Amino acid sequence: MRHPDFDRNDLTSLRKCYYGSSIMPVEVLKEMPGRLPGVRIYNYYGQTELAPYHTILKAEDALRKLGSAGMGGHNMETG
């Protein structure tokens, strides 16, 4: 979104964004819906040896649960 050509590209077909490794800055999460309307944002987090992921923060929780890594994924246990 910081690239100078960002607004020159047609991203209307984009529906999902995934990020991982760390939490997204709050300012970026708040800006994304306005810059990428209709896009759902997911946080996947986990060690590579736990592929494909260990936790997931669902798109509907991205702004509601700031700083969260989400819930344990399918067949994962949290302790």
Secondary structure, DSSP 8 states (H G I E B T S, - for coil): --STTGGGS--TT--EEEEESS---HHHHHHHHHHSTT-EEEEEE--GGGTT-SEEE-GGGTTTTTT---EE-TT----
